[in-house]
Amino acid sequence: MGPYGLFFLVAVAIGGVAWVFVYPHLSGEKKAQRRMASVTRAEPIARPTRAAGKSRREQVEGTLKDIEQRGRRAKRPPLSVRLTQAGLSWSKRRFMITAGALGVAGFVVVMVVHGGLIPALGVGFAGGGGLPFWMLSYLKKRRESKFLAAFPDAVDVIVRGIKAGLPLLDSLKLIATDAEDPVRSEFRSIIETQTIGMPIGEACLKLFESIPVPEANFFGIVVFIQQRAGGNLSEALGNLSRVLRDRKKMKAKIQAMSQEAKASAAIIGALPLAVMALVWITSPAYIDLLWTDPLGRVMLACSAAWMLTGVLVMRKMINFDF
């Protein structure tokens, strides 16, 4: 075999090697194989549900912590907030002027009837610093009772509206239009707050500031978390409605079971006053020493203090928290 034959064999060998290793890269065949392999390669399936659930749980926990911090800051509301909770549109200045006027009136009345300086100061202090705040607390509790009586029905209306396809805001507008006070006024305030730009979840959270009861706090938390983390709002509010009605039934059952103790406490508390009144009617000279003699006044004051202590102890015993 001559040099030409050897050259031909070397050329064929080089061409074969080039065909095997170089041509696939030049022709794009290698890219096609890699692309097909990437499509057909079996990879582990990602599980987004667990990660998403963990993320949502963390988000809900963070939201609950924020709400708890807000609740701690709102434990001792200022006087303006307490006036709002009582349903009064008074300013702080008007309230303080009224309290001062009651204190001065009580002091003047006792001095006019010659009751003495110390009793007049006591009555004035009670009229200016005790009676207005007691009335404020009474009006607040009465407003809360009216709210709790109508609130479960309002939540049911919201649930039915959401199940019928209405947005949450439209369902709240139904309550703000057709419900009874104070539910109507509170939901109208929520809508007005949302109209000026506050998210509806935060607007519902502010319901607890004006109606500081657990039921209002539950409602605000449910709506706030649903707006932050998503979820079935109709189901959550339906569960809330059942909880509210169960709490209402439990409250009525506790009140019914405690009526006997309350009646006994009322009778025991009123018995000394009733006996003193009967003795004063039948034998006034026998009991006049209690407010004419200095020692009798001291005894009367001590008796009143002990009587007040007993009434407070009985009230604590028959007052059930639930």
Secondary structure by P-SEA (a helix, b strand, c coil): ccaaaaaaaaaaaaaaaaaacccccccaaaaaaaaaaaaacccccccaaaaaaaaaaaaaaaaaaaaaaaaaaaccccaaaaaaaacccccaaaaaaaaaaaaaaaaaaaaaacccaaaaaaaaaaaaccaaaaaaaaaaaaaaaaaaacaaaaaaaaaaaaaacccaaaaaaaaaccccaaaaaaaaaaaaaaaacccaaaaaaacccccccaaaaaaaaaaaaaaaccccaaaaaaaaaaaaaaaaaaaaaaaaaaaaaaaaaaaaaaaaaaaaaaaaaacccccccccccaaaaaaaaaaaaaaaaaaaaaaaaacccc
